[in-house]
């Protein structure tokens, strides 16, 4: 496993890039748009800045778990991203001016280190678990983007 697994999708939102950025960079609101992440909270005193840490609580029909993430990009009005693990998965929202609004792109990168972690954790089932996470990103990102659009445009 020497290559990252990636997926990205985009949606047009009728709002300026800074409004979209402020929405997605507020990780405490993630539960409003994510199909898996029910809530996130910043470490005490942290917020949407590079180096900040937060915890996420995820729920699927099969299980519930928490993740620790570190903000790796916080470029106001342009991009907000974090690394889960750390070193396992990158998630990034990118914003571009487009047609009087914003083209919001969400990208997912399952890093080789994350895949190696799965190999150690799941053994013979690692490929199955990695495929499940890939499928989850491929269905979850479009759902998330549609929900972010709804939240932002309802303002």
Buried (B, 14 or more C-beta within 10 A) or exposed (E): BEEBBEBEBBBBBEBBBEBBBBBBBBBEBBBEBBBBBEBBEBEEEBBBEEEBBBBBBBBEEEEEEEBBBBBBBBEEBBBBBBBBBBBBBBBBBBBBEEEEBBBBBBBBBBBBBBBBBBBEEEEEEBEEBBEEBBEBBEEBBBBBBEBBBEBBEEE
